[in-house]
């Protein structure tokens, strides 16, 4: 008997009827099917499966219900799962081997800091060189946190777009566009902003050391998954 009770048709968010207790999380993952890789986030989790938000909605090979996928948390081991339902931006998967309760608790603990309070955003005004689909653009970074940045983009970015961003003297940051309007966009990084990069931004933008201390503390909290 399936542990994820799900109709075998395309679904909406309201159709998520897993019987097991779900915990809200924010876990960046890569969904892999053969050579096809998609950036995504697990947004709720049980021992038996997960609801996943697709960050990258560009042209991809269609996914089919009941096919096997590899769900790989950033820096973690791949989890084999079966696709049970999907819509334009979300899908539900059933783990082939149930996740240990201790691991669910670790993911929940790591996400709690993010879900209870948003990371502090440092106000900046920095030149941002952005590469989208091999094309280079110059935007302005308006604020930045350990998990993302707000960009003035002049109508060039759409939600779901993967991109690379370089700020003054920093290594490029990979991520995707979470939201966008006519003039500004929110970028989420694939990996946490490093402590070294945060210190560099603080030095060139005259930001309070309180912000860099928070970045350091959030990295410490994330170490629970390592």
Secondary structure, DSSP 8 states (H G I E B T S, - for coil): --SS---SS---GGG----S--EEEEEEEEEEETTEEEEEEEEEE-SSEEEEEES--SS-----TT-EEEEEETTS-EEEEEEEEE-SSEEEEEESS---HHHHHHHHHHHHHHHHS----EEEEEEEEEEETTEEEEEEEEEE-SSEEEEE-TT---TT-EEEEE-TT---EEEEEEEE-SSEEEEEESS---HHHHHHHHHHHT--HHHHHHHHHHHHHHGGG-
